Amino acid sequence: MRLGLHVSNFTWPGGLPTLAADLTRVAQTADDAGFSMLSVMDHVWQIGHIGPPEHEMLEAYTTLGYLAARTSRISLLAWVSAVVYREPGLLAKEVTTLDVLSEGRAWLGIGAAWNVEEAQGLGLPFPPTAERFERLEEALQICLQMWSDDDGPYDGTHYRLGRTLSSPQPLTRPHPPILIGGSGERKTLRLVAQYADACNLFASPDLEHKLEVLRGHCETLGRDYEEIEKTVMCPLDPGPNGDKVDGLIEQLQGFAKLGITHCHGSVPNVAEIAPLEILADRVMPAVADL
């Protein structure tokens, strides 16, 4: 079992004057401690269950480029890119650039988007749900074509590219790993089975059921279920003095029994660094062999 750090809140005690230094310290601590992934949200306003929209929110790919220069080992991704916020050709270029400049550490995290309030607020496109999923599938096809030897045109329902040239190509071959966010049974998990290297599920009571749905889609499509990395998004809270460590380890053991190999989540009071150190010292060794 591997742990990944999701930085979803930039409203920290030092405020904007120390934000860059605080984020650097968090990222480098996670990198040195052995966290496997470091992610940020692809939102332009803060989301409701974390804080009000007026709280600080950094743009995802600018932030990931900054983090690439501040770390050396940890994988980097947007968890997850809102497909309608960027044209797919540009998104593929952004992930490629991140992969090259991080020396092969980029992932493509992508989903159908959901935050209509921020999209309308900043004038970003936000078509109806069915169309967003159609665009998601076409974006996946475009990224995979751009990361292949085929630089011919792409003619889809929503996107038309005259030439899918991507130079340079990513360092990661055949392409940066693809993680599709969401657990919708009919559309999202089918797309995972068809296109993704990893799924992103939530620590909910129906987690085992969602995995079985994914397995069913794999069987239908002729995909090896075991090829797909199973990830779960859940809080990584060791408690102020490590008092929640035992419960967290027990939860991770339960995930491992279902075939989950990566748990990814936000860490409360992460800017204080101590919670990351507790996770590294007491949780990671206990779950490393699960």
C-alpha positions in Angstrom: 0.0 0.0 0.0 1.4 3.4 -1.1 0.2 6.8 0.2 -0.2 9.9 -1.9 -0.6 13.5 -0.7 -3.4 15.7 -2.0 -3.0 19.4 -1.4 -6.5 20.8 -1.6 -6.3 23.8 0.7 -3.9 26.7 0.4 -5.3 28.9 3.2 -2.5 28.5 5.6 -1.5 30.4 8.7 1.3 32.4 7.0 -1.0 33.7 4.3 0.2 34.7 0.8 3.6 36.0 1.8 4.8 32.6 2.9 2.6 30.4 0.6 5.4 29.5 -1.9 7.8 28.7 0.9 5.2 26.7 2.8 4.2 24.7 -0.3 7.8 24.0 -1.1 8.4 22.7 2.4 5.3 20.5 2.2 6.2 19.1 -1.2 9.8 18.4 -0.3 8.8 16.7 3.0 6.4 14.4 1.1 9.1 13.8 -1.5 11.8 12.9 1.0 9.4 10.9 3.2 8.4 8.5 0.4 4.9 9.6 -0.5 4.3 8.1 -4.0 2.2 10.9 -5.5 1.6 14.6 -5.0 -1.6 16.2 -6.4 -3.5 19.4 -6.5 -7.1 20.0 -7.5 -8.1 21.4 -10.9 -10.4 24.0 -9.4 -10.3 27.8 -9.7 -12.3 28.5 -6.6 -12.2 26.6 -3.3 -14.8 23.8 -3.1 -17.6 23.9 -0.6 -16.7 21.1 1.8 -13.2 22.6 2.4 -14.0 26.3 2.6 -15.7 29.2 1.0 -15.0 30.0 -2.7 -13.1 33.2 -1.6 -10.3 31.1 -0.1 -7.1 30.8 -2.0 -6.9 28.4 -4.9 -3.9 28.0 -7.2 -4.2 27.0 -10.8 -3.3 23.4 -11.2 -0.8 23.1 -13.9 1.1 26.2 -13.0 1.4 24.8 -9.5 2.5 21.4 -10.8 5.2 23.0 -12.9 6.4 24.8 -9.7 6.4 21.5 -7.7 8.3 19.7 -10.5 11.2 22.1 -9.9 11.0 21.7 -6.1 10.9 17.8 -6.0 12.9 15.0 -7.5 11.1 11.7 -7.0 7.4 12.0 -6.3 4.8 11.6 -9.1 2.8 14.7 -10.0 -0.8 15.1 -11.2 -4.0 17.1 -11.1 -6.5 15.1 -9.2 -8.3 15.5 -11.5 -8.2 17.8 -14.6 -11.7 19.1 -15.5 -12.0 18.0 -19.2 -14.0 21.1 -20.3 -11.6 23.7 -18.8 -9.0 23.1 -21.5 -9.0 22.0 -25.1 -7.6 18.4 -25.1 -4.7 19.2 -27.4 -3.5 21.8 -24.9 -4.1 19.5 -22.0 -1.9 16.8 -23.6 0.8 19.4 -24.2 0.6 20.5 -20.5 1.0 17.0 -19.2 3.8 16.3 -21.7 5.6 19.4 -20.6 5.2 18.5 -17.0 6.5 15.0 -17.7 9.6 16.2 -19.6 10.5 18.9 -17.0 9.9 16.6 -14.1 12.1 13.9 -15.8 9.2 11.5 -16.2 7.0 12.0 -13.1 3.7 13.2 -14.6 0.4 11.5 -14.6 -2.8 12.6 -16.4 -5.6 12.8 -14.0 -8.9 13.6 -15.7 -12.6 13.7 -15.1 -15.8 15.1 -16.5 -15.9 18.1 -14.2 -18.7 19.0 -11.8 -18.3 22.5 -10.3 -20.8 24.6 -12.3 -20.5 27.5 -9.9 -16.9 28.2 -10.5 -17.2 27.6 -14.3 -20.0 30.1 -14.6 -18.2 32.5 -12.4 -15.1 32.6 -14.5 -16.8 32.0 -17.9 -15.4 28.5 -18.4 -17.3 26.1 -20.6 -19.6 23.8 -18.8 -22.0 21.8 -21.1 -24.6 19.3 -19.9 -23.5 16.1 -18.2 -24.0 13.8 -21.2 -21.9 16.1 -23.4 -19.1 16.4 -20.7 -18.8 12.6 -20.7 -18.6 12.5 -24.5 -15.9 15.2 -24.4 -14.1 13.2 -21.7 -13.9 10.1 -24.0 -12.8 12.2 -27.0 -10.1 13.9 -24.8 -8.8 10.5 -23.8 -8.6 9.4 -27.4 -6.8 12.7 -28.4 -4.2 12.4 -25.6 -3.5 8.8 -26.5 -3.2 9.7 -30.2 -0.9 12.6 -29.4 1.3 10.4 -27.3 1.6 7.8 -30.1 3.3 7.7 -33.5 0.1 8.8 -35.2 0.1 12.6 -35.8 -2.8 12.5 -38.2 -6.0 14.4 -37.8 -8.7 13.7 -35.2 -12.3 14.1 -36.2 -14.7 13.7 -33.3 -18.1 15.0 -32.5 -16.9 17.8 -30.2 -13.2 18.1 -31.1 -11.5 18.3 -34.5 -7.7 18.5 -34.7 -6.0 19.0 -38.0 -2.7 17.4 -36.9 -2.1 15.7 -33.5 1.6 16.6 -33.4 3.2 16.6 -30.0 6.8 17.5 -29.9 8.5 16.6 -27.7 6.9 13.4 -26.7 6.7 12.5 -23.0 9.7 10.9 -21.4 7.3 8.3 -19.8 6.5 5.7 -22.5 4.3 4.6 -23.9 2.6 7.6 -22.2 2.1 9.2 -18.8 -0.2 7.0 -16.7 -3.9 7.9 -17.0 -6.1 8.1 -13.9 -9.8 8.8 -14.4 -11.6 10.3 -11.5 -15.1 9.3 -10.4 -17.1 6.2 -9.6 -20.1 6.4 -11.9 -21.0 2.8 -12.8 -22.3 3.2 -16.3 -20.0 5.8 -17.8 -16.9 6.5 -15.7 -16.0 3.0 -14.7 -16.5 1.9 -18.3 -14.0 4.6 -19.4 -11.6 3.4 -16.8 -11.8 -0.1 -18.1 -11.3 1.1 -21.7 -8.6 3.8 -21.3 -7.1 4.2 -17.9 -4.1 2.9 -16.0 -5.7 3.7 -12.6 -9.2 4.3 -11.1 -10.1 6.8 -8.4 -12.7 5.6 -6.0 -13.9 6.9 -2.7 -13.8 5.4 0.8 -17.5 4.7 0.8 -19.5 1.7 2.0 -20.1 0.7 -1.6 -16.3 0.6 -2.5 -16.3 -3.2 -3.0 -19.4 -3.0 -5.2 -17.7 -0.3 -7.4 -14.7 -2.6 -7.8 -17.0 -5.4 -9.0 -18.6 -3.0 -11.5 -15.2 -2.1 -12.8 -14.3 -5.8 -13.1 -17.5 -6.4 -15.1 -16.6 -3.6 -17.5 -13.2 -5.1 -17.9 -14.7 -8.5 -18.7 -17.0 -7.0 -21.3 -14.2 -5.0 -23.0 -11.6 -7.8 -22.8 -9.3 -5.8 -20.4 -7.3 -7.4 -17.7 -8.7 -6.1 -14.5 -5.4 -6.6 -12.7 -3.7 -4.1 -15.1 -5.6 -1.2 -13.5 -4.2 0.3 -10.4 -6.9 0.6 -7.7 -6.7 3.9 -5.8 -8.9 5.4 -3.1 -9.3 9.0 -2.1 -9.7 9.4 1.6 -8.4 11.8 4.4 -5.0 10.9 5.7 -5.4 12.1 9.3 -3.0 10.8 11.9 -4.4 13.0 14.6 -2.6 15.9 16.4 -0.3 13.6 18.2 -0.7 10.5 16.2 -3.7 9.4 18.2 -5.6 8.3 15.0 -2.7 6.3 13.6 -4.1 2.9 14.7 -7.5 3.5 13.2 -6.0 4.8 9.9 -3.8 1.7 9.6 -6.8 -0.5 10.2 -8.7 1.3 7.5 -5.8 0.9 5.0 -5.6 -2.8 5.8 -9.3 -3.1 4.9 -8.6 -1.3 1.6 -5.7 -3.7 0.8 -8.0 -6.7 1.3 -10.1 -5.3 -1.6 -7.1 -5.0 -3.9 -6.5 -1.2 -3.3 -2.8 -0.4 -3.7 -2.8 3.4 -3.3 -4.5 5.6 -0.8 -4.5 9.3 -1.7 -5.8 12.1 0.5 -5.5 15.5 2.1 -3.6 15.8 5.4 -5.1 18.1 8.1 -2.8 21.0 9.1 -0.3 19.8 6.4 1.6 23.1 6.5 2.7 22.3 10.1 4.7 19.3 8.6 4.4 17.2 11.7 1.4 15.3 10.4 3.4 14.3 7.3 6.3 13.1 9.6 3.9 11.0 11.7 2.5 9.4 8.5 6.0 8.7 7.3 7.3 7.3 10.6 4.3 5.3 11.8 1.8 4.6 9.0 3.9 4.0 5.9 6.1 1.2 7.5 3.0 -0.5 8.8 1.3 -0.7 5.4 4.2 -1.0 3.1 3.8 -4.7 2.6 0.0 -4.8 2.3 
